Amino acid sequence: PAAPVTFRAHLWDHPDLPRWLRFVQRDPGQPGFLYGCPLAPELGTHSVQVLAHNRRTFATVSQRLLIAVTPAPGGDAPFQAEFLVGNRNVEELLPEAARELFLQASAGVWERGDLHIVNVTSALDRGGRVPLPIEGRREGVYVQVGSHSPFSPCLEAAVSPQSRSRCHRGQRPLASCYDTFAPHFSIRWCNLTLIPVSGHKPKRRLCWPHRRDTTPTAGALRVRPALSRSIQLLHHSSIHGDTRELRRMAGSRDVPRPLSTLPMFNVRTGQRINPAPGPRDGARVPLL
């Protein structure tokens, strides 16, 4: 059997990857994927160093990967739909065969033939929860599909106010195209998002028109860049505000008296407080 190989990737002469580029490898027995979709400032050639570490022989091999960022042919698709696939992990939708299968299912919903995948993002990067280690559980993947043709009536019905109201009540939205993705993909239709050309002016994105393969060592696993957008980070509340809130709560809490007979020292005020007095005739209390 092939030896397990662990891959690491970073920019040449830099410790990390750029923000628009991600690397994922589930375990040493599976391939690793470099995927991303840069913006206009990233035009040009990027040099990435891929390290392959053989877990059996402890041999390490380095290879340089050049990634050329060019404008996407035809520009951005004016109509884009984002689906949440609940029964897949991100690395399961990055291979070309899986993306082609998803596009075939999307063509049954969109009723168009000029579809292409714009973005693939793990649900964990959108604030999703890590699934329990139970067989069949997946983290979920957001897949954004673009087209130059308007949305189909089925997609528009799935995001109508009536459908959103049904979703709030725990019911399925009003749509007649549920079965087009089955049985390969489980779409969560209440999370469907449509991005029309009107009222939305996306920034120009520059995606790879094709896939690149590289093999760092003989018999090693492939590292394959696929399509995706730059990482969308979730911003939480200010760290300073949280720190002040924690300090306020710590300053207002009551410190319980110790059970010992030694004086109590308050670490905040420096005051020494005698412990709570015991019963006056404690020595005369009969023992049980």
C-alpha positions, 0 to 999 in steps of 0.5 A: 500500500502507498505510504501515508504522506502529510503535505504542508504548503506556504508561500515561498520565503513566507510562513503562511499562505496568502489570505485568498489561498487555502490548503486542506488535507483530511488525513495522511492517506488522502490527497491535499488540495490548494484552492482559492479565488483571488481578487484583482490585486493578486494578479501575477505569479505566486510561488508556493512551496509544498512540503511532503513528509513521508510518515513511514520513512520520515523522508521530506521532499520540497517542490516549488509550485508556480500559480499564475493568476489571470482574469477569468474568461468572460468576466464575472457571472451576473447571476449567482446562486449559493447552495449549502450541501449538507452531506459533503466536506469541502475536500469532497467537492474540490475534485473535478469529477465532483464539481462536474456532477454538481454542475449537472445537477444544477443544470436541472434546477437552472435550466441553463447550460452555461453554468460554472462554479464560482466558489467552494467554501467550507461551512466551518469558515462561515461559522458552522459547527464541527460535526460530531464524530459519527459516521455519515456526519459532514461539515457542509459546503457552500457552493456558489454557481454562476451563469449569464442567464436569469434564474429559473422560476424554481430558484425564484420560488425557493427564495420567495417571501412565502418560502422564507415564511415556511422556513421559519416554521420549519417547513420546506420552501415552495419549490419543485426541483428538490429531486434534481440533486438527489441522491448525491447531494443533500441541499438545504433549501432554506439556506439558498441565496440568489445574487442577481445582477441588479442591486449587487455589484460584486468585486471583480474576481480572478479565478483559475480557468483550469486545474493544476496537478503536482506530485511532490514525491514518487507515489505521493498523494496529489496536491490539486488547486481547485476553484474557490473565493478568498476566505470569508472571515467572521468578525466577532465583537471587539476584543477590548470590549470583551476584556472590559466586560470580563474585568467588570464582572470580576470586580463586582463578584463576591469573594466567599469567606475561607473556612480556615482560621487565618485572616483573609486577604483581599487581593484587590483592595489589600484589606485583611478580614477576620474569618466568620466567627464560630459558635460561642460554646462550640466546645460544649456541643455534644458530639454525635 
